[in-house]
């Protein structure tokens, strides 16, 4: 027969938002990479990476839809050596 401890161990753990944020902060302050931190704390690395993806603010994209470009460039003159 399976013991109650083994049944609980096989069930997925639920972590509240405060715990997830604390884990991200502690990992940054520890100086360890994410994988080493997860091994030390007994957290599934895939779970930790998901928390980081979900809780880390993303940089806003440019509003013009062209990624890093600031907008269209001014057209270059066809013959730059001629006076305009």
Residue, then its C-alpha position, 0 to 999 in steps of 0.5 A: x500500500x502507498x503511504x500518504x507521504x508518497x501520494x502527497x509527493x506525487x501531487x503537483x504543488x501550488x505556490x502562491x504569487x508571493x512565494x513565486x515573487x520571493x523565489x525570483x528575488x532570492x534567485x537573483x540575489x543568490x548569484x546562482x544561475x536558475x538551474x542551480x538555485x532550483x536544485x538547491x531549493x527543490x523547485x522544478x526548473x520548468x516551473x521556475x522558468x514559467x514564473x520568471x516569464x509570467x512575472x517579469x515585466x516585458x519591455x514595451x515594443x515600439x508603437x510603429x510596429x517595426x521593432x527597434x526602428x524609430x520610423x522610416x528614414x528620410x529618402x536619400x538623394x539620388x545624386x548627393x553631389x548635385x546642389x539641391 
